[in-house]
Each structure stands twice: as structure tokens, then as C-alpha cells.
Amino acid sequence: MDKKKKRSRYNRIYTQISELMPKSDDKLARMATIIAVLHHKMEYFFWTGYYFLKDDKLIVGPYQGPVACQELEKNTGVCWAGVNRQEPVVVPDVEQFPGHIACDSRSKSEIVLPIRNDRNEIIGVLDIDSSEPNAFDEADQEELARILRLVYEV
């Protein structure tokens, strides 16, 4: 998807999600709603979900797509890279990422964004896989970060 079309689609998604957020003040319900909208509106999203930090582990949270890994081994894979670096990670080709965890071999590219609570502490990550290589870019990174802020802003 070209960047102009991608940004336009994200703007429509942002509007839709921002209208849905006031329906609940429960953060998990808001996060689940974001996942459902993103997964069904972005055709190149193959797996869309969260992993939450719990007792020094990353445990799967709400998601859409094929069955996920329930736990991710500490300090391995793209999700842990996002936590450890405390910044988004975009991987154009997961086969080239050292320590990549293949929950589904159809995944070809990935983007991970740390999730922070209202005290600015990392509580987990938003993890999105695509079955297409090179699916994610700075537009995805910026727009997904903007959408994630809706969990706490509305």
C-alpha cells in the first residue's frame, strides 16, 4: 500500500477508534477494540495483538489472527527487542532478525511498539505481523503510536 493511501486509511481508522473509546473506560476493552478494528481494516495485517509483561515474561493478550505463542522467552524475538530498546522495532524480513520467534511461518515482516501505561511505564507491546515482506514503514509506526495513545487519552 502506498504511503498516501496508508495515511488516509489510518486517519479513517483513528476517527473510528476515537469514537469507540468513550464507550468504556476499561483499558483492556479499549485495547481489544483497537486490535479488532486494525486487524479488519488493514488487509496486510496477518496477526494483530498484544503481549503484556507479567512476572518477567511476555504473555499474549487480546489478538486477532492465527493462534499465537502464549509466552515469549525472555530477551528473544522482536517483541522483547521492543521492550528492551523501549522503542518501536520495524522488521522488513523476520528471517533476517536474530532470535526471531516464529509463532507462524507465514509471517514475513513485523512491527512492534511498546505500550506504556498512564505512568509512562512499559507494560507490554503491540505486535503486528504481515504475510508480506517489507509491509511496515514509518507511516505505520507513527500512526499506530497515535492510535495507541487513545487507550489513555479519551
Residue, then its C-alpha position, 0 to 999 in steps of 0.5 A: m500500500d502506498k504511503k498516501k493511501k496508508r495515511s488516509r486509511y489510518n486517519r479513517i481508522y483513528t476517527q473510528i477508534s476515537e469514537l469507540m473509546p468513550k464507550s468504556d473506560d476499561k483499558l483492556a476493552r479499549m485495547a481489544t477494540i483497537i486490535a479488532v478494528l486494525h486487524h479488519k481494516m488493514e488487509y496486510f495485517f496477518w496477526t494483530g495483538y498484544y503481549f503484556l509483561k507479567d512476572d518477567k515474561l511476555i504473555v499474549g493478550p487480546y489478538q486477532g489472527p492465527v493462534a499465537c505463542q502464549e509466552l515469549e522467552k525472555n530477551t528473544g524475538v522482536c517483541w522483547a527487542g521492543v521492550n528492551r530498546q523501549e522503542p518501536v522495532v520495524v522488521p522488513d524480513v523476520e528471517q533476517f532478525p536474530g532470535h526471531i520467534a516464529c509463532d507462524s511461518r507465514s509471517k514475513s515482516e513485523i512491527v512492534l511498539p511498546i505500550r506504556n501505561d498512564r505512568n509512562e511505564i512499559i507494560g507490554v507491546l503491540d505486535i503486528d505481523s504481515s504475510e508480506p515482506n517489507a509491509f511496515d514503514e514509518a507511516d505505520q509506526e507513527e500512526l499506530a503510536r497515535i492510535l495507541r495513545l487513545v487507550y489513555e487519552v479519551 
